[in-house]
Amino acid sequence: MFGNDADFLLTIHRTHASELQADAAADRLARALPRRQPRGWLGRRHHAARATDARR
């Protein structure tokens, strides 16, 4: 359908390469940012400890 148009193929290659670079940059940014911790009632930090451990 398009034949072997070199400019068209080069445009597709560059577009795909820039999409891959953008995805890689987004992944790096996501890994660099600290993960959000779940928060409990009234915005207090939720601790994984059981309620029975606090009474000891």
SULDAJO-V619863 format. One record per backbone hydrogen bond with DSSP energy under -1.0 kcal/mol. CO is the residue of the C=O (numbers start at 1). NH is the residue of the N-H. E is the energy in kcal/mol with one decimal. If there is no record, write none. Layout:
# SULDAJO-V619863
((CO | NH | E) (CO | NH | E))
This chain:
# SULDAJO-V619863
((5 | 9 | -2.2) (6 | 10 | -2.5) (7 | 11 | -2.2) (8 | 12 | -2.2) (9 | 13 | -2.4) (10 | 14 | -2.6) (11 | 15 | -2.4) (12 | 16 | -2.6) (13 | 17 | -2.6) (14 | 18 | -2.3) (15 | 19 | -2.0) (16 | 20 | -2.3) (17 | 21 | -2.2) (18 | 22 | -2.1) (19 | 23 | -2.3) (20 | 24 | -2.4) (21 | 25 | -2.3) (22 | 26 | -2.2) (23 | 27 | -2.2) (24 | 28 | -2.3) (25 | 29 | -2.3) (26 | 30 | -2.3) (27 | 31 | -2.0) (28 | 32 | -1.7) (29 | 33 | -1.7) (38 | 46 | -1.4) (40 | 43 | -1.4) (41 | 44 | -1.5) (44 | 40 | -3.4))
